[in-house]
């Protein structure tokens, strides 16, 4: 390393230390880190001074004036200027410029921290809202499932009723009766105008059989008629079987 200029009062040991620190700094390719390294190392060796360094291309013209210790040297095509001034007050061993940079950086980061906190708060609010809607959706799904189950139950009931109606309307499913259960009653009116046979079942009420006469002969509907079989008065609200009526035996209708 080539020394260009330095204070005459600078101790030889200080010059050697500065040269060694400069050479060590060039192990890092980053220019700013070189300057930082130099200032930090000199601050550790000579904490009574504030140290700063400048690295420029040796071909560039420059002028520099400062008080205090000045070291100017040439190393690897770089002109290096080291400047040390007496500290006016006690500070930590760390470089003051570094502390100022950290303070500025922290100050500049305050808005970012505040914005980040706001974003976190909004994110928490959004997550809470999502949880509420998810809970509401789950409740609605339960209600929908209950409704669907009810609809399915009603559809099954409707299908059963339809099947029952179809079964009853199907002629092949109609109830068939034996000959012993069925008889034909022969009606003869006392005015000799009615001679009419009506098929019926032994379990049919006689009054229902009587209605069939009036369907055929409506002119007799308005009168209250007495019916006789074998000289016995037929009880209208008893069944054909209970009145012991038989096929072929005439029933007299008194008019």
Backbone bond lengths (Angstrom), bond angles and torsions (degrees), N, CA, C in turn:
res aa  C-N    CA-C-N  psi(-1)  N-CA   C-N-CA  omega(-1)  CA-C   N-CA-C  phi
1 X - - - 1.466 - - 1.521 108.34 -
2 X 1.309 115.28 137.40 1.463 121.24 -175.96 1.529 110.22 -102.00
3 X 1.342 116.96 121.68 1.454 121.52 175.90 1.514 109.56 -82.64
4 X 1.327 116.08 128.82 1.466 119.31 179.11 1.517 110.60 -98.08
5 X 1.322 115.83 -47.50 1.463 118.95 -177.84 1.514 108.53 -159.17
6 X 1.305 116.69 149.29 1.456 121.14 173.27 1.515 108.61 -164.10
7 X 1.322 116.00 166.66 1.469 119.49 179.41 1.525 110.18 -61.39
8 X 1.345 114.44 139.13 1.474 118.09 176.52 1.517 111.68 -65.69
9 X 1.373 113.66 -25.36 1.464 118.13 -177.30 1.521 112.72 -83.76
10 X 1.358 117.28 -5.89 1.457 120.24 -178.59 1.513 110.00 -70.33
11 X 1.336 117.30 126.14 1.459 119.91 178.75 1.535 111.39 -61.86
12 X 1.293 114.89 149.11 1.473 119.91 -179.05 1.533 110.85 -61.28
13 X 1.315 115.09 -37.47 1.466 119.04 179.76 1.526 111.47 -62.50
14 X 1.355 116.12 -39.09 1.460 120.54 178.50 1.524 110.43 -63.68
15 X 1.370 116.31 -41.44 1.463 120.16 178.49 1.530 110.43 -59.79
16 X 1.323 115.58 -45.66 1.468 119.43 -178.35 1.537 110.97 -64.32
17 X 1.345 114.74 -39.54 1.477 118.34 179.16 1.529 111.40 -64.60
18 X 1.352 115.15 -41.30 1.468 119.22 -179.99 1.522 110.01 -64.18
19 X 1.324 117.45 -43.19 1.467 121.19 179.62 1.538 110.73 -61.06
20 X 1.331 115.20 -44.09 1.473 118.49 -178.21 1.535 110.99 -64.95
21 X 1.366 116.00 -41.06 1.465 120.11 179.41 1.526 110.19 -64.07
22 X 1.352 117.40 -40.11 1.469 120.78 178.53 1.521 110.27 -61.95
23 X 1.332 117.03 -45.99 1.468 120.21 -179.76 1.528 111.20 -64.33
24 X 1.337 116.77 -37.94 1.465 119.70 177.54 1.528 111.64 -65.95
25 X 1.334 116.47 -33.61 1.467 120.10 -178.01 1.523 112.37 -65.66
26 X 1.323 116.42 -26.46 1.475 119.78 -177.09 1.526 112.54 -77.49
27 X 1.320 116.27 -0.71 1.462 118.29 172.44 1.522 110.77 -69.34
28 X 1.322 116.09 -20.82 1.474 121.64 176.25 1.522 108.05 -101.01
29 X 1.347 117.34 131.06 1.458 121.86 -176.49 1.522 112.64 -77.24
30 X 1.313 118.26 -19.04 1.462 121.61 -177.68 1.522 109.66 -77.62
31 X 1.334 115.30 124.65 1.465 120.83 -176.24 1.517 111.81 -63.46
32 X 1.335 116.70 -45.43 1.462 120.38 -178.51 1.525 111.34 -63.00
33 X 1.328 116.16 -37.79 1.467 119.26 178.90 1.529 111.45 -69.75
34 X 1.341 117.09 -29.30 1.471 120.29 174.78 1.518 109.44 -61.74
35 X 1.330 116.82 -49.04 1.458 122.23 -178.91 1.529 110.74 -61.78
36 X 1.322 115.36 -42.70 1.456 119.84 -179.80 1.523 110.63 -64.42
37 X 1.329 115.71 -41.57 1.465 120.66 -179.78 1.530 110.47 -61.90
38 X 1.332 115.93 -45.61 1.467 120.45 -179.51 1.517 111.06 -59.97
39 X 1.360 116.04 -47.95 1.463 119.85 -178.27 1.520 111.67 -62.94
40 X 1.331 116.98 -40.91 1.463 120.49 -178.85 1.529 111.60 -65.96
41 X 1.344 116.12 -45.87 1.464 119.66 -177.25 1.528 111.89 -66.14
42 X 1.342 116.28 -40.96 1.466 119.33 177.94 1.524 110.30 -67.16
43 X 1.361 116.46 -35.65 1.460 119.95 178.38 1.514 111.72 -63.14
44 X 1.351 116.64 -34.26 1.457 120.40 178.44 1.536 111.47 -71.05
45 X 1.366 115.17 -40.06 1.468 119.12 -178.92 1.530 111.83 -75.02
46 X 1.333 114.87 -38.06 1.469 119.98 -175.22 1.528 108.68 -131.81
47 X 1.313 116.37 76.36 1.469 120.29 -174.72 1.524 114.21 -71.90
48 X 1.341 117.67 -7.21 1.458 119.70 -179.80 1.521 112.33 -80.87
49 X 1.326 116.72 -1.13 1.461 120.11 -178.13 1.544 110.95 -128.40
50 X 1.318 113.24 155.36 1.454 120.87 169.84 1.513 108.42 -92.98
51 X 1.341 116.98 126.81 1.459 120.62 -174.58 1.532 110.29 -112.83
52 X 1.320 114.74 139.90 1.467 121.83 174.33 1.506 108.39 -139.16
53 X 1.317 116.87 157.28 1.469 120.73 -177.35 1.519 110.25 -141.31
54 X 1.333 115.42 149.39 1.463 123.09 178.18 1.516 107.86 -129.12
55 X 1.332 117.43 132.34 1.468 122.74 176.45 1.518 107.70 -121.75
56 X 1.355 117.30 118.59 1.470 121.27 179.92 1.519 109.82 -136.25
57 X 1.320 115.73 162.81 1.469 121.25 177.11 1.527 109.25 -67.46
58 X 1.334 116.71 136.65 1.462 120.42 -174.13 1.536 112.64 -66.54
59 X 1.334 118.08 -19.98 1.470 121.23 -178.11 1.520 112.20 -83.65
60 X 1.331 118.31 -10.04 1.460 121.46 -178.97 1.521 110.22 -82.71
61 X 1.350 115.28 138.56 1.473 120.21 176.35 1.518 108.88 -76.25
62 X 1.312 118.79 143.22 1.453 121.75 -179.94 1.524 109.30 -154.98
63 X 1.292 114.82 159.38 1.464 121.56 171.40 1.515 106.64 -133.63
64 X 1.332 117.90 144.93 1.460 121.47 -175.01 1.515 108.12 -149.17
65 X 1.307 115.50 130.15 1.465 120.26 178.41 1.522 107.69 -137.41
66 X 1.282 117.05 129.97 1.454 121.55 179.19 1.511 109.21 -161.38
67 X 1.305 115.49 157.91 1.460 120.95 177.16 1.517 108.55 -98.65
68 X 1.312 116.32 162.83 1.441 120.26 -179.52 1.522 111.10 96.38
69 X 1.319 115.09 -160.80 1.463 121.07 -179.02 1.518 109.49 -79.17
70 X 1.345 116.61 128.90 1.457 121.64 177.67 1.516 108.52 -128.03
71 X 1.341 113.52 130.39 1.458 120.15 175.35 1.525 107.94 -124.84
72 X 1.347 117.06 127.94 1.466 121.78 178.86 1.517 107.14 -125.26
73 X 1.343 116.89 123.89 1.444 121.27 -179.54 1.520 112.02 -141.95
74 X 1.322 116.72 166.01 1.461 122.61 -179.22 1.529 108.27 -121.30
75 X 1.365 115.13 125.46 1.467 118.74 -178.88 1.523 108.48 -148.80
76 X 1.340 116.09 123.09 1.462 122.94 178.36 1.536 112.04 51.50
77 X 1.349 114.19 54.93 1.464 121.28 176.11 1.523 112.88 63.40
78 X 1.325 117.53 14.51 1.452 120.82 178.59 1.528 109.70 -117.58
79 X 1.319 115.05 136.75 1.449 121.39 173.37 1.519 107.56 -91.82
80 X 1.336 116.24 122.94 1.454 121.00 -175.50 1.520 108.78 -114.94
81 X 1.343 114.73 126.67 1.461 120.58 178.00 1.525 107.59 -117.30
82 X 1.323 116.21 122.12 1.460 122.27 177.99 1.513 107.89 -111.31
83 X 1.332 115.95 132.01 1.452 120.85 -176.86 1.519 108.97 -131.38
84 X 1.339 116.29 127.01 1.453 120.64 178.42 1.509 111.39 -127.77
85 X 1.326 117.27 127.66 1.470 121.27 178.82 1.517 109.19 -121.43
86 X 1.330 115.76 154.64 1.457 121.59 -179.86 1.531 110.20 -63.41
87 X 1.313 116.35 139.38 1.466 120.52 176.32 1.518 109.14 -74.65
88 X 1.325 116.38 137.91 1.464 120.62 177.45 1.520 111.69 -86.63
89 X 1.343 117.95 -23.08 1.453 121.25 176.68 1.516 108.70 -148.44
90 X 1.315 115.63 160.96 1.459 121.40 -176.70 1.515 110.60 -75.72
91 X 1.292 115.10 127.41 1.454 120.69 175.94 1.504 109.07 -130.30
92 X 1.253 117.61 174.80 1.467 121.07 -178.71 1.500 109.76 -67.96
93 X 1.306 116.50 164.36 1.460 122.00 -177.90 1.515 112.00 -66.29
94 X 1.317 117.88 -17.60 1.465 120.15 177.84 1.502 109.64 -70.68
95 X 1.265 115.97 151.68 1.458 122.11 -179.12 1.521 109.92 -62.80
96 X 1.354 117.32 131.99 1.460 122.05 -176.56 1.503 111.63 -64.21
97 X 1.335 116.37 -36.76 1.468 118.95 179.29 1.515 110.83 -64.35
98 X 1.340 114.96 -34.60 1.467 118.75 178.15 1.522 110.09 -67.03
99 X 1.348 116.07 -40.29 1.460 119.29 178.59 1.517 111.17 -63.55
100 X 1.351 115.00 -40.78 1.462 118.78 179.17 1.525 110.63 -63.85
101 X 1.345 115.93 -41.04 1.467 119.62 178.86 1.526 110.71 -62.22
102 X 1.350 115.54 -41.21 1.461 119.08 -179.98 1.517 110.94 -65.50
103 X 1.393 114.90 -39.35 1.463 118.17 177.95 1.516 111.38 -64.07
104 X 1.355 115.44 -43.50 1.465 119.42 179.13 1.522 110.97 -62.77
105 X 1.346 114.95 -41.41 1.459 119.34 -179.80 1.526 111.01 -63.95
106 X 1.336 115.19 -42.09 1.470 118.92 179.36 1.524 110.58 -65.62
107 X 1.362 114.89 -38.89 1.462 119.28 178.90 1.522 111.14 -64.89
108 X 1.341 115.23 -41.74 1.470 119.55 179.17 1.516 112.08 -67.89
109 X 1.340 115.24 -25.70 1.461 119.17 -178.44 1.528 112.88 -83.04
110 X 1.356 116.70 -12.16 1.458 119.74 -179.04 1.522 112.46 -56.81
111 X 1.367 119.38 -47.14 1.477 118.73 177.75 1.518 112.17 -60.66
112 X 1.357 115.18 -37.53 1.466 118.54 179.74 1.522 110.78 -65.71
113 X 1.364 115.55 -40.38 1.461 118.68 178.22 1.525 110.65 -62.99
114 X 1.350 114.96 -43.44 1.460 119.40 179.69 1.520 111.27 -62.79
115 X 1.352 115.66 -43.50 1.467 119.94 179.16 1.521 110.95 -64.85
116 X 1.346 114.75 -38.48 1.467 119.05 179.29 1.530 110.89 -64.49
117 X 1.346 115.78 -39.77 1.466 119.46 177.83 1.521 111.45 -64.93
118 X 1.363 115.58 -39.21 1.469 119.65 177.49 1.517 110.93 -62.34
119 X 1.345 115.43 -43.11 1.471 120.03 -179.86 1.531 110.70 -63.69
120 X 1.346 115.85 -40.27 1.464 119.19 178.54 1.522 110.74 -62.98
121 X 1.354 115.51 -41.48 1.460 119.31 178.44 1.513 111.82 -62.69
122 X 1.349 116.38 -43.63 1.465 120.38 178.92 1.520 110.99 -64.80
123 X 1.337 115.60 -39.24 1.468 119.97 179.02 1.522 110.54 -62.88
124 X 1.339 116.70 -41.09 1.465 120.20 177.58 1.525 111.24 -62.93
125 X 1.358 115.64 -40.28 1.462 119.65 178.27 1.518 111.10 -63.09
126 X 1.352 115.90 -42.48 1.472 120.26 179.47 1.520 110.47 -63.24
127 X 1.339 116.52 -42.65 1.467 120.21 179.85 1.529 110.90 -63.39
128 X 1.334 117.65 -40.09 1.467 120.76 177.51 1.523 111.07 -63.93
129 X 1.357 115.72 -40.92 1.462 119.92 178.59 1.524 110.87 -63.41
130 X 1.342 115.86 -42.40 1.467 120.21 178.94 1.525 110.52 -61.24
131 X 1.348 116.92 -42.42 1.466 120.51 179.64 1.531 110.79 -61.80
132 X 1.360 115.93 -40.66 1.464 119.37 179.60 1.519 110.96 -63.07
133 X 1.353 116.15 -44.65 1.465 119.58 -179.95 1.525 111.29 -66.74
134 X 1.329 117.00 -37.43 1.466 119.59 177.30 1.526 110.67 -62.38
135 X 1.362 116.03 -41.66 1.461 120.01 177.66 1.522 111.01 -63.94
136 X 1.349 116.67 -40.85 1.463 121.08 179.17 1.523 110.58 -65.03
137 X 1.339 116.58 -42.07 1.465 121.00 178.87 1.522 110.43 -61.71
138 X 1.341 116.35 -40.03 1.468 120.38 179.08 1.525 110.70 -63.05
139 X 1.352 116.29 -41.43 1.468 120.01 177.77 1.524 110.97 -63.27
140 X 1.344 116.43 -43.47 1.464 120.18 179.65 1.522 111.35 -64.29
141 X 1.332 116.40 -37.91 1.469 119.69 177.97 1.527 111.27 -62.59
142 X 1.354 116.34 -39.30 1.463 119.56 177.60 1.530 110.82 -63.57
143 X 1.342 115.42 -41.97 1.471 119.47 178.64 1.524 110.30 -63.61
144 X 1.351 116.34 -43.51 1.466 120.93 -179.91 1.521 110.64 -61.84
145 X 1.345 116.30 -42.17 1.463 119.79 179.52 1.527 111.59 -62.41
146 X 1.355 115.97 -40.55 1.464 119.45 177.69 1.521 110.85 -63.38
147 X 1.333 116.07 -43.57 1.471 120.77 179.06 1.527 110.25 -62.24
148 X 1.334 115.64 -43.32 1.479 119.38 179.69 1.524 111.26 -62.44
149 X 1.339 115.43 -40.42 1.470 119.07 177.85 1.523 111.12 -63.48
150 X 1.345 115.84 -39.78 1.458 120.18 178.35 1.522 110.73 -65.13
151 X 1.341 115.89 -43.50 1.474 120.63 178.57 1.521 110.30 -61.37
152 X 1.337 115.81 -43.81 1.465 120.10 179.66 1.530 111.06 -61.58
153 X 1.358 115.68 -41.17 1.467 120.01 178.12 1.529 111.12 -62.74
154 X 1.348 116.76 -43.23 1.469 120.59 179.50 1.530 111.07 -65.78
155 X 1.332 116.38 -39.89 1.474 119.92 178.55 1.525 110.65 -62.40
156 X 1.344 115.84 -40.59 1.466 119.07 177.64 1.528 110.99 -63.36
157 X 1.337 115.43 -39.82 1.466 119.38 179.37 1.528 110.64 -65.76
158 X 1.343 115.78 -41.11 1.468 120.25 178.64 1.522 110.60 -63.24
159 X 1.319 116.13 -42.37 1.468 120.14 179.92 1.534 110.88 -63.51
160 X 1.330 115.98 -37.80 1.468 119.32 177.94 1.532 110.71 -64.25
161 X 1.347 115.30 -43.30 1.469 119.19 179.83 1.524 111.13 -64.57
162 X 1.346 115.48 -40.70 1.468 119.08 177.77 1.520 111.02 -61.77
163 X 1.326 115.28 -42.80 1.458 119.65 -179.76 1.524 110.62 -63.91
164 X 1.345 116.30 -38.65 1.458 120.33 179.22 1.529 111.16 -66.62
165 X 1.339 116.29 -41.37 1.469 120.55 178.21 1.524 110.92 -63.70
166 X 1.338 115.32 -44.36 1.468 119.35 178.88 1.522 110.76 -62.28
167 X 1.336 115.35 -39.19 1.468 119.20 179.89 1.527 110.63 -64.06
168 X 1.326 115.66 -42.12 1.468 118.72 -178.66 1.524 111.82 -70.14
169 X 1.331 116.03 -33.95 1.474 119.81 -178.60 1.523 113.17 -81.23
170 X 1.297 115.59 -12.54 1.455 119.23 179.82 1.530 108.69 -74.89
171 X 1.338 117.56 120.46 1.484 119.43 -178.02 1.517 112.71 -60.35
172 X 1.317 116.62 -25.65 1.464 118.82 -180.00 1.522 111.82 -74.41
173 X 1.352 114.95 -14.39 1.459 118.78 179.12 1.530 112.45 -100.98
174 X 1.314 116.42 2.75 1.463 119.75 178.93 1.535 110.04 -66.66
175 X 1.303 113.43 149.26 1.479 118.47 179.63 1.531 110.52 -75.36
176 X 1.305 115.26 131.69 1.469 120.30 178.12 1.535 109.52 -106.38
177 X 1.321 113.67 143.87 1.467 119.71 -178.34 1.540 109.63 -114.74
178 X 1.298 113.78 151.57 1.473 119.15 177.64 1.528 109.75 -79.13
179 X 1.327 115.44 166.95 1.472 120.15 179.19 1.528 112.09 -62.32
180 X 1.321 115.61 -31.09 1.460 119.09 -179.45 1.526 112.13 -67.91
181 X 1.349 115.07 -24.17 1.459 118.81 -179.24 1.526 112.41 -88.12
182 X 1.299 116.72 -13.77 1.457 120.90 -176.42 1.535 110.55 -113.46
183 X 1.351 114.76 138.51 1.475 119.70 176.20 1.520 108.97 -139.76
184 X 1.318 116.90 166.82 1.464 122.94 175.32 1.517 108.14 -119.42
185 X 1.356 115.13 122.42 1.462 120.02 -178.93 1.535 108.87 -97.73
186 X 1.333 115.57 127.76 1.467 121.23 -179.47 1.525 109.79 -97.50
187 X 1.350 115.26 116.87 1.471 120.55 -179.06 1.536 110.19 -102.55
188 X 1.340 112.31 135.51 1.472 119.57 176.31 1.518 107.04 -131.93
189 X 1.342 116.88 125.28 1.469 119.67 179.56 1.532 109.82 -84.30
190 X 1.343 114.51 152.35 1.477 119.32 -178.53 1.524 111.74 -67.47
191 X 1.346 119.01 -19.24 1.462 121.07 176.62 1.528 110.95 -91.12
192 X 1.339 114.73 4.23 1.462 122.48 175.11 1.539 113.21 65.94
193 X 1.346 116.37 18.98 1.466 118.78 178.10 1.536 112.18 -93.07
194 X 1.318 117.46 -17.95 1.469 120.60 -179.24 1.517 109.46 -113.82
195 X 1.295 114.79 122.56 1.466 122.69 169.36 1.536 104.70 -138.08
196 X 1.339 113.71 96.06 1.478 117.53 -167.73 1.523 110.08 -145.42
197 X 1.348 117.28 131.58 1.472 122.91 179.71 1.534 108.72 -101.86
198 X 1.325 116.03 135.37 1.473 121.42 -179.92 1.522 109.04 -123.79
199 X 1.362 118.64 120.95 1.469 120.46 175.55 1.527 109.43 -74.89
200 X 1.324 116.85 143.37 1.471 121.06 179.74 1.516 109.32 -159.97
201 X 1.335 114.68 176.65 1.461 121.72 178.45 1.518 109.02 -107.29
202 X 1.311 113.75 155.90 1.454 118.65 178.78 1.527 111.73 -62.58
203 X 1.349 116.89 -25.79 1.463 119.57 -177.26 1.523 112.95 -87.39
204 X 1.354 117.37 -5.39 1.460 120.46 179.07 1.526 110.67 -71.35
205 X 1.345 114.65 140.66 1.466 118.15 173.15 1.525 108.94 -69.57
206 X 1.304 116.84 143.72 1.468 120.50 -178.34 1.528 110.36 -64.75
207 X 1.328 117.49 -34.13 1.458 119.60 -179.10 1.529 110.74 -61.82
208 X 1.346 117.19 -31.50 1.464 120.47 177.96 1.530 110.80 -71.60
209 X 1.323 116.41 -34.53 1.468 120.41 176.05 1.526 109.77 -66.97
210 X 1.333 116.32 -39.59 1.457 121.91 178.70 1.534 111.29 -58.86
211 X 1.338 117.05 -37.90 1.465 121.09 -179.50 1.532 110.89 -60.19
212 X 1.328 116.58 -33.92 1.457 119.93 -179.63 1.535 111.62 -66.74
213 X 1.353 115.78 -30.75 1.475 119.42 175.25 1.520 109.73 -63.29
214 X 1.348 116.59 -44.51 1.453 120.60 -177.34 1.527 112.21 -71.05
215 X 1.353 115.78 -25.63 1.460 117.86 174.16 1.528 111.04 -66.38
216 X 1.356 114.17 -33.74 1.468 119.35 179.45 1.531 111.57 -84.46
217 X 1.335 114.67 -36.15 1.468 120.02 -178.02 1.539 108.50 -125.94
218 X 1.291 118.56 78.02 1.473 121.25 -174.34 1.524 114.02 -66.14
219 X 1.347 118.75 -19.10 1.465 120.38 -178.62 1.521 112.09 -66.30
220 X 1.341 117.95 -15.45 1.463 121.59 -179.69 1.549 112.42 -97.46
221 X 1.296 114.75 3.64 1.469 118.86 -171.44 1.534 112.86 -66.83
222 X 1.313 117.75 -36.74 1.456 121.29 -171.22 1.545 113.31 -77.03
223 X 1.307 117.59 -9.29 1.467 119.70 -176.30 1.520 110.97 -102.87
224 X 1.326 114.70 155.27 1.466 121.02 177.19 1.525 108.04 -98.10
225 X 1.352 114.18 110.41 1.459 119.01 -173.33 1.515 111.55 -103.21
226 X 1.334 113.80 150.09 1.476 121.87 174.87 1.525 107.64 -104.56
227 X 1.352 115.95 136.48 1.462 121.45 -179.28 1.534 108.09 -115.27
228 X 1.350 115.29 134.34 1.470 121.91 -177.63 1.525 110.19 -121.37
229 X 1.342 114.55 141.04 1.460 120.27 173.85 1.515 107.78 -137.96
230 X 1.340 114.21 121.36 1.461 118.96 -175.96 1.521 110.26 55.14
231 X 1.325 117.50 36.25 1.452 122.05 177.50 1.518 114.07 79.36
232 X 1.341 117.41 -1.80 1.473 121.66 -179.22 1.533 110.14 -100.41
233 X 1.325 114.21 139.10 1.472 118.56 177.35 1.543 109.27 -75.37
234 X 1.308 114.55 129.85 1.495 120.61 -179.89 1.526 109.35 -79.63
235 X 1.314 115.19 131.93 1.462 120.85 176.90 1.532 108.41 -86.23
236 X 1.337 114.44 116.98 1.472 119.77 -169.43 1.530 113.75 -67.14
237 X 1.321 118.48 -30.25 1.472 119.64 -174.13 1.526 112.49 -99.92
238 X 1.391 113.42 18.79 1.459 119.40 168.67 1.518 107.83 -109.05
239 X 1.338 115.96 161.07 1.458 119.81 -177.64 1.524 110.15 -73.44
240 X 1.342 113.02 168.35 1.465 119.18 177.25 1.520 109.81 -60.64
241 X 1.322 116.24 -41.49 1.455 120.39 -179.83 1.509 111.95 -66.24
242 X 1.358 116.88 -41.45 1.463 120.05 -179.40 1.543 111.42 -65.89
243 X 1.347 116.62 -29.36 1.475 120.04 176.17 1.531 112.32 -81.92
244 X 1.336 116.09 -0.77 1.473 123.48 177.51 1.535 111.59 55.61
245 X 1.341 114.73 43.20 1.458 120.56 177.04 1.516 109.39 -84.26
246 X 1.320 116.76 149.69 1.455 121.35 -176.93 1.530 109.65 -135.21
247 X 1.349 112.65 155.71 1.464 117.51 177.48 1.534 110.15 -66.59
248 X 1.316 114.84 143.76 1.463 120.10 175.72 1.511 114.79 88.14
249 X 1.347 116.89 -22.51 1.466 119.01 179.05 1.531 106.91 -86.67
250 X 1.327 117.47 120.24 1.473 119.82 -176.31 1.518 112.65 -67.79
251 X 1.353 113.65 146.52 1.466 122.10 177.25 1.535 105.85 -112.18
252 X 1.341 114.03 121.42 1.456 119.48 -178.36 1.514 109.56 -87.34
253 X 1.324 114.47 129.15 1.479 121.20 177.88 1.525 106.55 -107.55
254 X 1.353 115.14 111.32 1.461 119.99 -177.70 1.516 109.20 -81.88
255 X 1.315 115.72 128.13 1.492 121.42 -179.61 1.520 109.31 -122.68
